Amino acid sequence: MADLSRLPGPNADFWDWQLDSACRGLDSDIFYHPDGERGSARERRVSTAKAICAACPVMAQCRAHALKTKEPYGVWGGLGEEDREVIYAQQASQSRLTS
């Protein structure tokens, strides 16, 4: 589950970047897997979502949001669930090294 305490709040200024997103108005099924999706079907869907993200003018803001709130599901800012898990693990490892 996303860490809701990290969300910036209801102020529209924090969310306006979403108005310019390439995914706006698209079917969310492109970005979120249905129950039981595996293998090549999942890989195709994630690749399609990442291609949409690659052309998105707000990809950096989307990615930053997903990493800050630890979004557990979907493709955000060109990063899939597994991509974010790798980043979270790297962050945890770096944190342990600097502590």
Residue, then its C-alpha position, 0 to 999 in steps of 0.5 A: m500500500a502506498d504510504l499515504s502520509r507522504l502524499p502532499g495533501p489536497n492542494a491542487d498545486f501539488w497535483d497540477w502536473q497530472l493535467d499534462s500527463a500522457c496517460r491522462g484519459l487512457d485506460s488504467d488497465i495499461f498501467y495496472h495489471p489485472d489479477g493473475e496476469r503473468g509472463s509475456a502478457r504482463e511484459r507487453r503491458v508494462s512495455t506499452a505503459k513505459a513507452i507512453c511514459a517515455a513520451c510524457p512531458v511530466m515523467a520526472q514529476c510522476r516518477a518522483h511522486a511514485l518514489k516518494t509515496k512508495e507506490p506499490y502498484g502500476v507503472w509510474g514515471g516509466l518505472g514498473e513495480e519491480d523497477r521501484e522495488v530495486i530502487y527502494a532496496q538500493q536506497a535502503s542499502q545506502s541508508r544502512l551504509t551511511s548510518 
